[in-house]
C-alpha cells in the first residue's frame, strides 16, 4: 500500500494528492531540516495536498520551533469549546480551531500573529462589551496567556472581524460546521456537492466567478437538486464570513472574490519579514510580496469584452495594465523607447494571470494576425462554400476520355479502370532487336512521325471512328456503346488494320527487309491493356479478363478471334503498376524475342506475375487483321447478345446520321468531341502567401483539351471557346463541361487557368507550367458558352440557377483582381512578369 511520506496514511484515502516536482521535493526536504525530521522527498512521489501545504508552512514551523524552545507553561490552557488541548502557536485565539489546517486548506492570508499590546487591550474591551459565551471563552484564553504577543498567539482574520463586529463564529470555523457532520436543511449529498463547489471557487479565484457560475457548477454535480442563486449566496456568506466579498464587478452581478487588499498584503509583509533570518530570505519574501501586490491590482482592474481598442489605445500601456505592473516594468526596461515592450510584456502577464477572463488587446491582435496569416496560406486551396453543381449524365459515364492516347477508354470516376491501345511494327530479325527496342506507339506524340491520326467520326457519346496512317500500314478503331445496367452499359472497340498501297511499300526496301528475303510482308503487334487501381481485382483467362472495382463492380473484357490475317500469334502478360503513366515501361520490360517461324523472330511477352493490376493482351499478325475488344458490365443481369460481330455492325450502322451530318462532323466536330477527357487528382497551386506550392483539393474535371499530343490537360479559356461549338451538337455535354469547371472555384472566386490532374497529365506537362498562381487568369470565355446556350434556347433555368452562385463569385474575383488602369478594362496578368520576350511562353492572354 502506498502511503503519504508526511502523514504515513494511505495515499488513496480520499484526500487530494499531488505529484512532487523538483521544486516541491526541495521545499519538503528544507522543511524537514528546519523541523528536525528525517523525511526525504524526491520528484515523482505522491503526497496529500493538505499535508504538503501544512508541512512547509513557515508559520507552523515557526510555532513548532518556539514551542520546543519555550519554557513549559505553568498550567495547561483551558480547552473551552474544543475537546483538544489548546495551543496559542497552532490554534486561533478566537474560534479555537487549528490554524495549521486552515493554512493548508484555505488561504494563508487568513492567519495572523498578534504583534501589539494594543490588539490585546482592544480584544479585552470587546469581551466586556459582548458579554456572551464566545467572549467568555476568548477572555479565558487571554487571562491564561497574560501576554498574547509573548506566547506567539495566532488568529483567523475572519474570526477577528466577526468578533469585533458582534457577529458569531464564522461557519467555516464553527465546531458545529464540521464537514462530516454539517446539516443545512438539505440532503447530506447536497452538502457534499456544495463543498465541492467551494473547492472549485477556491481553485479558480483568479476568475470573476459569480453566484450563478457556482449554481451552474452545482447543477453539473447534482442536477435539479442544486441550490437556488439566493440560497447559494446565503450559504457562501455563512461559510466564509468576512473573508469573502460578493459584489458587482465589471458589469457582472454577484461576483465572488476573496478579500486580500493591498493593506493586508503589506501588513503580512511587515509581520513575516521579521521572521526572515537571512538577506536572501528577506529578498525573496520582498519579491513575493511585490508579486502579490501586482496580482491583486490586476485582479481588481475592470474588464470590458465588448470594446476593442484603437491602435493608439493598444500601444498605450497605461490604459491596459495596472500602475504597479507598469512601474515594475519601467524599472526593468529603462531605455527611452520602451513603451511597446512594456505594453506587450505587461499585457502578456495580465493574460497569464487571468487567462479565462482578461482579453488584452495586443494578445488578441497577435492571435488574429496569426490566424489571418495561416488562413491566407490555405485560402487558395479552400473550396467555395456553395453547393456543387455535380452534373452527371449516366449516358456519358463511359467514353474515350483518355484523349492523350491514340485510343483509350475510361469512366468519369476517380478510380476508373483504364483501357489503352499500343502497337509497333515487328522487325522479324533477331539482330534488329539487338540494336533497338521496338518503337511503341501509345501516347499521342509528334515525334512518332505518324502521317495522320484523328477521329473521322465521333458523337461525343456512343460511337466513333479513329484512324491512324503509318508509313507501311493503316488501321482504324471503331467503338460503339450500348446502354444498360447501372454502370454505364457495354461497349466494343473493333480494330481493323490493312497495308497501304503497293507504292508505299517501296519505302521499306530502304531498310533492307526485301534483301533479307521477306518480300515486304507487314507484321504488326497490337497490345491492348486493362489496368485497375490497387483496390480492384483482375483474373485472366485465355481470351477473357474478369475484373472488379469500386466504381464498376464486376465486369468482363473479352477479345474475339482475329479475322482476315493469314498468320496470328497471341500472348498475354500480367504485372503490377502503381502509376498508370508508366504502363509503357512495364510493357517494354516484358517483351522478349520469340520465334515467328523457323527463320524469323518477333517480340512477345514471356512474364506472368501474381496479384496483378495490369493485363496486356498481345495480338501479333500479318496485316490485314481485325479483332474486337468487348467490354461487358455484369451489372446488367438480362441476357442479350454480345456487342460483337454482326451485332456490332448493326449497332454502329443504326446511328442513322445522314450525309450532311456526317460531313459536318468530319469537318468540325469529330476531333473536338473525341478530345473530351476526364481527369482526377490534385493540381499544384501557389499564392503570394505561400512559400512553396501546395495541393489544390482532390477534384475531377470533365473537359475538352487543346491538343492530344501537346496539351492533354484542362485549359479554362480554351473550354469556353470549344463549348460554343460543342453546345450546338450536344448541349448536355456542354452543360456538364461548364459545371465541372465551375465546381473548381475556390473561396476567393479563383479557378486555376490550367488543371493538371493525375499522373498522366503531369507526365505530359513541362515542369515550369505545372504550378498555377492565383493572380493569373484568362478572359472568362465560359460566359460566351453560357450566352450561346441561352440565346439559342439550348438550356433551362434550372441549370442557370445551379451555376449562378459560383458564376457570380468567379466574376467578382475577375473584376477585382484583373482590373485595368481605366474603368471597365482588364489587364490579364502573366507569370513571367520580368520577361523581355515579345510573346512570352506563359501569358494569360495568348496573342
Secondary structure as GFF3:
##gff-version 3
##sequence-region A 1 847
A	DSSP	beta_strand	17	19	.	.	.	ID=ss1
A	DSSP	alpha_helix	22	35	.	.	.	ID=ss2
A	DSSP	beta_strand	46	48	.	.	.	ID=ss3
A	DSSP	alpha_helix	49	56	.	.	.	ID=ss4
A	DSSP	alpha_helix	58	69	.	.	.	ID=ss5
A	DSSP	alpha_helix	99	105	.	.	.	ID=ss6
A	DSSP	three_ten_helix	108	110	.	.	.	ID=ss7
A	DSSP	beta_strand	111	113	.	.	.	ID=ss8
A	DSSP	alpha_helix	117	130	.	.	.	ID=ss9
A	DSSP	alpha_helix	133	145	.	.	.	ID=ss10
A	DSSP	beta_strand	154	156	.	.	.	ID=ss11
A	DSSP	alpha_helix	157	164	.	.	.	ID=ss12
A	DSSP	three_ten_helix	175	177	.	.	.	ID=ss13
A	DSSP	alpha_helix	188	203	.	.	.	ID=ss14
A	DSSP	alpha_helix	211	222	.	.	.	ID=ss15
A	DSSP	three_ten_helix	223	225	.	.	.	ID=ss16
A	DSSP	alpha_helix	229	240	.	.	.	ID=ss17
A	DSSP	three_ten_helix	241	243	.	.	.	ID=ss18
A	DSSP	beta_strand	244	249	.	.	.	ID=ss19
A	DSSP	beta_strand	252	258	.	.	.	ID=ss20
A	DSSP	alpha_helix	262	273	.	.	.	ID=ss21
A	DSSP	alpha_helix	279	300	.	.	.	ID=ss22
A	DSSP	alpha_helix	311	315	.	.	.	ID=ss23
A	DSSP	three_ten_helix	317	319	.	.	.	ID=ss24
A	DSSP	alpha_helix	323	332	.	.	.	ID=ss25
A	DSSP	alpha_helix	339	353	.	.	.	ID=ss26
A	DSSP	alpha_helix	361	379	.	.	.	ID=ss27
A	DSSP	three_ten_helix	394	396	.	.	.	ID=ss28
A	DSSP	beta_strand	398	399	.	.	.	ID=ss29
A	DSSP	beta_strand	408	411	.	.	.	ID=ss30
A	DSSP	beta_strand	418	425	.	.	.	ID=ss31
A	DSSP	alpha_helix	430	435	.	.	.	ID=ss32
A	DSSP	three_ten_helix	446	448	.	.	.	ID=ss33
A	DSSP	beta_strand	452	458	.	.	.	ID=ss34
A	DSSP	beta_strand	463	469	.	.	.	ID=ss35
A	DSSP	beta_strand	473	482	.	.	.	ID=ss36
A	DSSP	beta_strand	490	499	.	.	.	ID=ss37
A	DSSP	alpha_helix	502	505	.	.	.	ID=ss38
A	DSSP	three_ten_helix	506	511	.	.	.	ID=ss39
A	DSSP	three_ten_helix	514	516	.	.	.	ID=ss40
A	DSSP	beta_strand	523	531	.	.	.	ID=ss41
A	DSSP	beta_strand	537	540	.	.	.	ID=ss42
A	DSSP	beta_strand	544	549	.	.	.	ID=ss43
A	DSSP	beta_strand	553	559	.	.	.	ID=ss44
A	DSSP	beta_strand	568	575	.	.	.	ID=ss45
A	DSSP	three_ten_helix	580	582	.	.	.	ID=ss46
A	DSSP	alpha_helix	583	590	.	.	.	ID=ss47
A	DSSP	beta_strand	591	595	.	.	.	ID=ss48
A	DSSP	beta_strand	601	605	.	.	.	ID=ss49
A	DSSP	beta_strand	614	622	.	.	.	ID=ss50
A	DSSP	beta_strand	625	633	.	.	.	ID=ss51
A	DSSP	alpha_helix	645	653	.	.	.	ID=ss52
A	DSSP	alpha_helix	659	664	.	.	.	ID=ss53
A	DSSP	pi_helix	665	669	.	.	.	ID=ss54
A	DSSP	alpha_helix	670	674	.	.	.	ID=ss55
A	DSSP	beta_strand	677	681	.	.	.	ID=ss56
A	DSSP	beta_strand	684	686	.	.	.	ID=ss57
A	DSSP	beta_strand	694	695	.	.	.	ID=ss58
A	DSSP	beta_strand	699	703	.	.	.	ID=ss59
A	DSSP	beta_strand	705	707	.	.	.	ID=ss60
A	DSSP	beta_strand	711	715	.	.	.	ID=ss61
A	DSSP	alpha_helix	716	729	.	.	.	ID=ss62
A	DSSP	alpha_helix	731	742	.	.	.	ID=ss63
A	DSSP	beta_strand	754	755	.	.	.	ID=ss64
A	DSSP	alpha_helix	759	763	.	.	.	ID=ss65
A	DSSP	alpha_helix	767	770	.	.	.	ID=ss66
A	DSSP	beta_strand	772	773	.	.	.	ID=ss67
A	DSSP	alpha_helix	782	791	.	.	.	ID=ss68
A	DSSP	alpha_helix	797	817	.	.	.	ID=ss69
###
